[in-house]
Amino acid sequence: MGEKESGDASEDQRERILRSAALVMAERGFDAARMRDVARGAGVSIGLLQHYFDTRDLLFRAAFDWSIDDLIARWRKGSSAEPDAWRRFGLLVRELADDPDLRRRCATWIEFCASAARRPELRDGVRRAHEDWRELVLGIVESGVAAGTFTPAVPADVAVRSVLAAVDGCDLAVASGSGMGAEDYAAVILATARSVLGVRE
């Protein structure tokens, strides 16, 4: 049996359940996450969880997919209609860094990547997020190169992968509790991008 929608339960309630499940996964890991913790966090009964999701794995896989979609939506929101490529990249970085739940988001992403390494059924979601993220940044870089704002010393795809590696490293630093905060997070990513892309302002 798959996921079932209840006419009595609102979409807000469903999203609250999925958000709670994502938080539980970030704290405990996919394999150790428990439905009772999700129910407590969402303020619902286990029976209601089971009304939406027949099994624990269906619940956590749905939460995984929901979190990936939420992450991609945040990235796209950050890359607004700003015409200048460098300012557009800066807006994207600020959207990431200014997340009020920065540590939770970073921890969730790191846990998802680790879980996907152990569970093949989760790999498509992580791969999709990586590819969407890469395409988003590549589009900014290509427009900056075309406008003469960026003069990377390496091919654009290599420059993008270097920037993305810096983001992943900062996510890991934040998630691990190393002391990196939002301002350092943004500063490191912007400095890396400025150097790799050969930014001209």
KOLKEDO-896111 format. One record per residue (C-alpha): residue in one letter; x, y, z. Coordinates in nm, 3 decimals, decimal comma. Example, Ala and Ser with C-alpha at 12.3 -4.5 7.8 and 13.67 -1.06 7.14 Angstrom:
<sites>
rest:a	X:1,230	Y:-0,450	Z:0,780
rest:s	X:1,367	Y:-0,106	Z:0,714
</sites>
This chain:
<sites>
rest:m	X:0,000	Y:0,000	Z:0,000
rest:g	X:0,118	Y:0,350	Z:-0,067
rest:e	X:0,063	Y:0,691	Z:0,073
rest:k	X:-0,302	Y:0,786	Z:0,144
rest:e	X:-0,450	Y:1,132	Z:0,164
rest:s	X:-0,727	Y:1,207	Z:0,417
rest:g	X:-0,993	Y:1,458	Z:0,327
rest:d	X:-0,998	Y:1,566	Z:0,693
rest:a	X:-0,625	Y:1,636	Z:0,717
rest:s	X:-0,502	Y:1,957	Z:0,560
rest:e	X:-0,197	Y:2,005	Z:0,342
rest:d	X:-0,052	Y:2,215	Z:0,623
rest:q	X:-0,079	Y:1,916	Z:0,854
rest:r	X:0,087	Y:1,689	Z:0,597
rest:e	X:0,370	Y:1,938	Z:0,552
rest:r	X:0,410	Y:1,962	Z:0,931
rest:i	X:0,445	Y:1,584	Z:0,945
rest:l	X:0,703	Y:1,580	Z:0,666
rest:r	X:0,898	Y:1,868	Z:0,823
rest:s	X:0,900	Y:1,687	Z:1,156
rest:a	X:1,020	Y:1,367	Z:0,986
rest:a	X:1,302	Y:1,556	Z:0,816
rest:l	X:1,410	Y:1,701	Z:1,151
rest:v	X:1,406	Y:1,358	Z:1,312
rest:m	X:1,616	Y:1,219	Z:1,027
rest:a	X:1,867	Y:1,501	Z:1,067
rest:e	X:1,900	Y:1,428	Z:1,438
rest:r	X:1,891	Y:1,046	Z:1,437
rest:g	X:1,975	Y:0,936	Z:1,083
rest:f	X:1,745	Y:0,758	Z:0,843
rest:d	X:1,789	Y:0,414	Z:0,993
rest:a	X:1,739	Y:0,515	Z:1,358
rest:a	X:1,452	Y:0,760	Z:1,303
rest:r	X:1,128	Y:0,659	Z:1,478
rest:m	X:0,767	Y:0,735	Z:1,394
rest:r	X:0,684	Y:0,822	Z:1,755
rest:d	X:0,941	Y:1,105	Z:1,744
rest:v	X:0,785	Y:1,236	Z:1,424
rest:a	X:0,437	Y:1,222	Z:1,577
rest:r	X:0,555	Y:1,411	Z:1,886
rest:g	X:0,728	Y:1,678	Z:1,677
rest:a	X:0,428	Y:1,726	Z:1,450
rest:g	X:0,177	Y:1,721	Z:1,737
rest:v	X:-0,021	Y:1,431	Z:1,592
rest:s	X:-0,089	Y:1,068	Z:1,682
rest:i	X:0,097	Y:0,772	Z:1,537
rest:g	X:-0,241	Y:0,660	Z:1,403
rest:l	X:-0,264	Y:0,976	Z:1,192
rest:l	X:0,089	Y:0,919	Z:1,060
rest:q	X:-0,015	Y:0,570	Z:0,955
rest:h	X:-0,326	Y:0,713	Z:0,789
rest:y	X:-0,095	Y:0,913	Z:0,560
rest:f	X:0,188	Y:0,660	Z:0,536
rest:d	X:0,145	Y:0,284	Z:0,568
rest:t	X:0,502	Y:0,218	Z:0,677
rest:r	X:0,792	Y:0,390	Z:0,845
rest:d	X:1,001	Y:0,371	Z:0,525
rest:l	X:0,726	Y:0,535	Z:0,317
rest:l	X:0,707	Y:0,819	Z:0,569
rest:f	X:1,079	Y:0,885	Z:0,574
rest:r	X:1,122	Y:0,848	Z:0,199
rest:a	X:0,840	Y:1,100	Z:0,147
rest:a	X:1,007	Y:1,334	Z:0,398
rest:f	X:1,336	Y:1,291	Z:0,214
rest:d	X:1,175	Y:1,386	Z:-0,121
rest:w	X:0,987	Y:1,677	Z:0,040
rest:s	X:1,311	Y:1,811	Z:0,188
rest:i	X:1,491	Y:1,788	Z:-0,146
rest:d	X:1,207	Y:1,981	Z:-0,316
rest:d	X:1,211	Y:2,241	Z:-0,037
rest:l	X:1,588	Y:2,281	Z:-0,071
rest:i	X:1,569	Y:2,328	Z:-0,448
rest:a	X:1,288	Y:2,584	Z:-0,407
rest:r	X:1,507	Y:2,783	Z:-0,164
rest:w	X:1,794	Y:2,782	Z:-0,414
rest:r	X:1,571	Y:2,904	Z:-0,695
rest:k	X:1,422	Y:3,176	Z:-0,475
rest:g	X:1,774	Y:3,299	Z:-0,400
rest:s	X:1,863	Y:3,335	Z:-0,768
rest:s	X:1,618	Y:3,614	Z:-0,840
rest:a	X:1,570	Y:3,814	Z:-1,159
rest:e	X:1,876	Y:4,027	Z:-1,072
rest:p	X:2,048	Y:4,086	Z:-1,410
rest:d	X:2,406	Y:4,113	Z:-1,277
rest:a	X:2,552	Y:3,762	Z:-1,242
rest:w	X:2,776	Y:3,836	Z:-0,944
rest:r	X:2,500	Y:4,011	Z:-0,750
rest:r	X:2,264	Y:3,725	Z:-0,840
rest:f	X:2,515	Y:3,474	Z:-0,704
rest:g	X:2,547	Y:3,687	Z:-0,390
rest:l	X:2,168	Y:3,680	Z:-0,342
rest:l	X:2,174	Y:3,304	Z:-0,375
rest:v	X:2,446	Y:3,273	Z:-0,111
rest:r	X:2,260	Y:3,507	Z:0,123
rest:e	X:1,944	Y:3,297	Z:0,080
rest:l	X:2,144	Y:2,995	Z:0,196
rest:a	X:2,334	Y:3,168	Z:0,476
rest:d	X:2,038	Y:3,361	Z:0,619
rest:d	X:1,829	Y:3,049	Z:0,670
rest:p	X:1,711	Y:3,079	Z:1,034
rest:d	X:1,755	Y:2,701	Z:1,058
rest:l	X:2,098	Y:2,698	Z:0,894
rest:r	X:2,244	Y:2,427	Z:1,114
rest:r	X:1,937	Y:2,205	Z:1,079
rest:r	X:1,938	Y:2,247	Z:0,701
rest:c	X:2,308	Y:2,165	Z:0,677
rest:a	X:2,273	Y:1,867	Z:0,911
rest:t	X:1,973	Y:1,739	Z:0,715
rest:w	X:2,161	Y:1,761	Z:0,385
rest:i	X:2,471	Y:1,587	Z:0,524
rest:e	X:2,254	Y:1,313	Z:0,675
rest:f	X:2,068	Y:1,267	Z:0,347
rest:c	X:2,395	Y:1,226	Z:0,158
rest:a	X:2,520	Y:0,976	Z:0,417
rest:s	X:2,190	Y:0,787	Z:0,409
rest:a	X:2,198	Y:0,773	Z:0,028
rest:a	X:2,544	Y:0,616	Z:0,047
rest:r	X:2,389	Y:0,332	Z:0,249
rest:r	X:2,047	Y:0,313	Z:0,081
rest:p	X:2,035	Y:0,298	Z:-0,301
rest:e	X:1,666	Y:0,397	Z:-0,311
rest:l	X:1,757	Y:0,745	Z:-0,182
rest:r	X:2,030	Y:0,816	Z:-0,435
rest:d	X:1,807	Y:0,956	Z:-0,707
rest:g	X:1,687	Y:1,232	Z:-0,473
rest:v	X:2,039	Y:1,337	Z:-0,378
rest:r	X:2,151	Y:1,313	Z:-0,741
rest:r	X:1,856	Y:1,531	Z:-0,848
rest:a	X:1,942	Y:1,794	Z:-0,587
rest:h	X:2,308	Y:1,799	Z:-0,691
rest:e	X:2,215	Y:1,831	Z:-1,057
rest:d	X:1,959	Y:2,109	Z:-1,001
rest:w	X:2,207	Y:2,297	Z:-0,781
rest:r	X:2,484	Y:2,257	Z:-1,041
rest:e	X:2,258	Y:2,376	Z:-1,325
rest:l	X:2,142	Y:2,676	Z:-1,125
rest:v	X:2,497	Y:2,792	Z:-1,049
rest:l	X:2,619	Y:2,705	Z:-1,400
rest:g	X:2,348	Y:2,928	Z:-1,547
rest:i	X:2,469	Y:3,219	Z:-1,333
rest:v	X:2,831	Y:3,154	Z:-1,427
rest:e	X:2,759	Y:3,126	Z:-1,799
rest:s	X:2,566	Y:3,454	Z:-1,797
rest:g	X:2,853	Y:3,619	Z:-1,609
rest:v	X:3,109	Y:3,490	Z:-1,857
rest:a	X:2,894	Y:3,612	Z:-2,150
rest:a	X:2,867	Y:3,957	Z:-1,990
rest:g	X:3,240	Y:3,973	Z:-1,914
rest:t	X:3,174	Y:3,983	Z:-1,537
rest:f	X:3,351	Y:3,650	Z:-1,485
rest:t	X:3,683	Y:3,543	Z:-1,637
rest:p	X:3,747	Y:3,196	Z:-1,494
rest:a	X:4,092	Y:3,047	Z:-1,554
rest:v	X:3,937	Y:2,699	Z:-1,586
rest:p	X:3,637	Y:2,569	Z:-1,782
rest:a	X:3,306	Y:2,694	Z:-1,647
rest:d	X:3,196	Y:2,346	Z:-1,536
rest:v	X:3,516	Y:2,300	Z:-1,334
rest:a	X:3,472	Y:2,644	Z:-1,177
rest:v	X:3,114	Y:2,557	Z:-1,080
rest:r	X:3,218	Y:2,226	Z:-0,926
rest:s	X:3,485	Y:2,408	Z:-0,724
rest:v	X:3,225	Y:2,651	Z:-0,588
rest:l	X:2,986	Y:2,366	Z:-0,508
rest:a	X:3,263	Y:2,184	Z:-0,324
rest:a	X:3,310	Y:2,495	Z:-0,109
rest:v	X:2,936	Y:2,499	Z:-0,031
rest:d	X:2,945	Y:2,131	Z:0,064
rest:g	X:3,247	Y:2,193	Z:0,287
rest:c	X:3,074	Y:2,483	Z:0,460
rest:d	X:2,759	Y:2,274	Z:0,507
rest:l	X:2,970	Y:2,006	Z:0,674
rest:a	X:3,142	Y:2,262	Z:0,897
rest:v	X:2,811	Y:2,409	Z:1,011
rest:a	X:2,647	Y:2,069	Z:1,061
rest:s	X:2,937	Y:1,939	Z:1,269
rest:g	X:2,916	Y:2,232	Z:1,514
rest:s	X:3,263	Y:2,361	Z:1,427
rest:g	X:3,161	Y:2,716	Z:1,515
rest:m	X:3,103	Y:2,839	Z:1,160
rest:g	X:2,811	Y:3,079	Z:1,158
rest:a	X:2,609	Y:3,243	Z:0,884
rest:e	X:2,854	Y:3,528	Z:0,817
rest:d	X:3,156	Y:3,298	Z:0,788
rest:y	X:2,951	Y:3,060	Z:0,575
rest:a	X:2,870	Y:3,336	Z:0,326
rest:a	X:3,220	Y:3,487	Z:0,336
rest:v	X:3,397	Y:3,160	Z:0,256
rest:i	X:3,166	Y:3,075	Z:-0,034
rest:l	X:3,183	Y:3,425	Z:-0,182
rest:a	X:3,563	Y:3,442	Z:-0,149
rest:t	X:3,601	Y:3,104	Z:-0,316
rest:a	X:3,367	Y:3,202	Z:-0,600
rest:r	X:3,538	Y:3,540	Z:-0,648
rest:s	X:3,875	Y:3,368	Z:-0,683
rest:v	X:3,764	Y:3,076	Z:-0,900
rest:l	X:3,543	Y:3,282	Z:-1,131
rest:g	X:3,781	Y:3,575	Z:-1,173
rest:v	X:3,512	Y:3,824	Z:-1,077
rest:r	X:3,538	Y:4,171	Z:-1,230
rest:e	X:3,334	Y:4,438	Z:-1,054
</sites>
